[in-house]
């Protein structure tokens, strides 16, 4: 069953330039993982520093393995140092989907 991860977090707007290289590193490493269909961070145009998270995984097990990778441990440290707040991310199991 496909798994979607959807949510958001905040990085202080004045630290976004500093955050982008770390965010790019974790995105590139994650996109190379087995089972990763999509992995995206996007800054809200109307609310600087608000980062939207969207992920698609082939299975829940592959998502669980992703959360234990070394690059995720590094990202956890880096994001704390950047002042990340308001982390609100949830997992959804998708039983079906269709194109709009």
N, C-alpha and C positions, 0 to 999 in steps of 0.2 A: 504494500500500500504506500503510495506517495505521501510524503510528509512535508508540510509547509511550516515555516517559521516566520512569524510576522511580528513586528514591534518597532520600538524606537528607543533612543537614548539621547542625551544631551552632552555636547562638548561646549565649553564656553566659546562663544563666537570668536573671541580674540585669540583663541588657541587652535582654530581650525587649520590654518596653514601648517602648524606644527604637527597636527594630528594626521593629516593626509598621507604622509609616507607610511606611517604605521598601519593605517587603514588599508592602503594599497597592498602592503606586504601580506596582511592576513587574508585579504580577498584573493590574491593570486595563489597563495598556498592552499587555501580552501577549495578554490575552483579546480585544482589539480587532484583533489581527493576522490577516491572511489565513491560513487553514489551521489556526488554533488551534481545537481542539474542546474541550479542557479544559486548565486551567493552575491548579494548586493547591499551596499550602503549608499544612501542618497541623502544629500542635505536638502532640507525643505527650502524652497525658494522664498516663501513668505515668512519663515521663522529661522534665521541664521543660527546654526549650532544644533538644530534639531535634526537628528539623523534617523532616517527610516531604514529599517532592516527588512529584507525579504530573502528568503532561502527556500529552495526546493531540494528534497533529498529522495532518493529511490526508496529507502527504508528507514525505519526508526533506529535500527541497529547501526546503520552507517552514520546517522546523526549523532548517536551516542559515542561512536568511535571518534568522530570529528571533535567532540567536546573534550576529549582526552589527549589531543595532539599537542606536541611541543609548541607549535605556533599559536595555539589558543592560549596556552599558559603565558607565553610572552605577551600576547595581546592583552590579557587580563592585567598584567603588571603595567603595561604602557598606558592603557586606558585609565587606570586608577591615577597614574601620574599626570595625566592630562586633565583631570578634574571631571571625569564622566559622572553624570548624575541621571536620575529619572529613568533608569533602565526598566523597560516594560516590554518583555518579549514572551510570546506564547507559541506553543506547538499545536498544529492542527493535522489530523489524519484525514486525507482526502480519499473518498471512496469513488468519486467520479468527477470529471471536468469536461468542459466543452469550450470551444472558441466562441467569442462574442462577435 
